[in-house]
Amino acid sequence: MTRLTAVDGHVHIHPHADLAALLEAAVGNLSRLAGEGADPCLLLTETARADVFAEMRAGHRVPAGWTIETPVADPAAIVACRGSHRLLLVAGRQIVTSEKLEVLALATCDHFADGASLDDTLQALHAAGIPAVLPWGLGKWIGKRGGLVADRIARAEPGVMLGDNKGRPIGWPAPRIFHADRGGIVLPGSDPLPIPGSETVVGSYGFLLEGRLDRDRPAADLSARLHGLTGQPPVFGTRLGPVAAFRAQLALRRAKRAGVVA
């Protein structure tokens, strides 16, 4: 049987998140949905205001009962361990462009300033050999911005992909650009919102890669595999139902009004 790597492609660790609950949820969800034999992996997509990955790698933010292994040859990877469980966390950033579109820079410790154009952002990532994802966002792919995303994907170089997330309600039609004849590869992820309890969704939506990642250089191996994708990888998990998605958006608005979210 071919070993698989189960990847949640869009993970935030928010400032008030319960990190222990997040790691537990990730291990449980990934093993339940992808199978006990799959190696679990989270792709972190941290904003300019956060660097939990660096804190964990330095040993400053590690939940009780967990330990952190740091591959010497790969600064963009850590492994969170508890008992027999090993959870790979790969560093990455979420960048906001001048058009207010999000770009995910995967498998990198590099930081990128917000505010550059979509073209300039993608060119910078391409020059650095960093995989880039344009994730779906509520209301962000319509009108002029939707046309911009479609145009950029149509002429994208290898390593530029689309992203789906758990918050796109079940029953909503998939964006046209998701169809194989119109767009590119789609990498799903849970994309937890900065609201109470969102840790439980981590690991519940993602994609599968064949084989194990290189133990000594897992982030570098992952980056190479994403650049080399020629077809849509298998997807596991489900998105939120319409009612749950609506409630999550209401909770997000309340958090913003309360000043909990910028």
Secondary structure in CASP SS format (residue, H / E / C, confidence):
PFRMAT SS
TARGET T0000
AUTHOR 0000-0000-0000
METHOD secondary structure of the structure
MODEL  1
M C 1.00
T C 1.00
R C 1.00
L E 1.00
T E 1.00
A E 1.00
V E 1.00
D E 1.00
G E 1.00
H E 1.00
V E 1.00
H C 1.00
I C 1.00
H C 1.00
P C 1.00
H C 1.00
A C 1.00
D C 1.00
L H 1.00
A H 1.00
A H 1.00
L H 1.00
L H 1.00
E H 1.00
A H 1.00
A H 1.00
V H 1.00
G H 1.00
N H 1.00
L H 1.00
S H 1.00
R H 1.00
L H 1.00
A H 1.00
G C 1.00
E C 1.00
G C 1.00
A C 1.00
D E 1.00
P E 1.00
C E 1.00
L E 1.00
L E 1.00
L E 1.00
T C 1.00
E E 1.00
T C 1.00
A C 1.00
R C 1.00
A C 1.00
D C 1.00
V H 1.00
F H 1.00
A H 1.00
E H 1.00
M H 1.00
R H 1.00
A C 1.00
G C 1.00
H C 1.00
R C 1.00
V C 1.00
P C 1.00
A C 1.00
G C 1.00
W C 1.00
T E 1.00
I E 1.00
E E 1.00
T C 1.00
P C 1.00
V C 1.00
A C 1.00
D C 1.00
P C 1.00
A C 1.00
A E 1.00
I E 1.00
V E 1.00
A E 1.00
C E 1.00
R E 1.00
G C 1.00
S C 1.00
H E 1.00
R E 1.00
L E 1.00
L E 1.00
L E 1.00
V E 1.00
A C 1.00
G E 1.00
R E 1.00
Q E 1.00
I E 1.00
V E 1.00
T C 1.00
S C 1.00
E C 1.00
K C 1.00
L C 1.00
E E 1.00
V E 1.00
L E 1.00
A E 1.00
L E 1.00
A C 1.00
T C 1.00
C C 1.00
D C 1.00
H C 1.00
F C 1.00
A C 1.00
D C 1.00
G C 1.00
A C 1.00
S C 1.00
L H 1.00
D H 1.00
D H 1.00
T H 1.00
L H 1.00
Q H 1.00
A H 1.00
L H 1.00
H H 1.00
A H 1.00
A H 1.00
G C 1.00
I C 1.00
P C 1.00
A E 1.00
V E 1.00
L E 1.00
P E 1.00
W C 1.00
G C 1.00
L C 1.00
G C 1.00
K C 1.00
W C 1.00
I C 1.00
G H 1.00
K H 1.00
R H 1.00
G H 1.00
G H 1.00
L H 1.00
V H 1.00
A H 1.00
D H 1.00
R H 1.00
I H 1.00
A H 1.00
R C 1.00
A C 1.00
E C 1.00
P C 1.00
G C 1.00
V E 1.00
M E 1.00
L E 1.00
G E 1.00
D E 1.00
N E 1.00
K C 1.00
G C 1.00
R C 1.00
P C 1.00
I C 1.00
G C 1.00
W C 1.00
P C 1.00
A C 1.00
P C 1.00
R H 1.00
I H 1.00
F H 1.00
H C 1.00
A C 1.00
D C 1.00
R C 1.00
G C 1.00
G C 1.00
I C 1.00
V E 1.00
L E 1.00
P E 1.00
G E 1.00
S C 1.00
D C 1.00
P C 1.00
L C 1.00
P C 1.00
I C 1.00
P C 1.00
G C 1.00
S H 1.00
E H 1.00
T H 1.00
V H 1.00
V C 1.00
G C 1.00
S C 1.00
Y E 1.00
G E 1.00
F E 1.00
L E 1.00
L E 1.00
E E 1.00
G C 1.00
R C 1.00
L C 1.00
D C 1.00
R C 1.00
D C 1.00
R C 1.00
P H 1.00
A H 1.00
A H 1.00
D H 1.00
L H 1.00
S H 1.00
A H 1.00
R H 1.00
L H 1.00
H H 1.00
G H 1.00
L C 1.00
T C 1.00
G C 1.00
Q C 1.00
P C 1.00
P C 1.00
V E 1.00
F E 1.00
G E 1.00
T C 1.00
R C 1.00
L C 1.00
G C 1.00
P H 1.00
V H 1.00
A H 1.00
A H 1.00
F H 1.00
R H 1.00
A H 1.00
Q H 1.00
L H 1.00
A H 1.00
L H 1.00
R H 1.00
R H 1.00
A H 1.00
K H 1.00
R H 1.00
A C 1.00
G C 1.00
V C 1.00
V C 1.00
A C 1.00
END
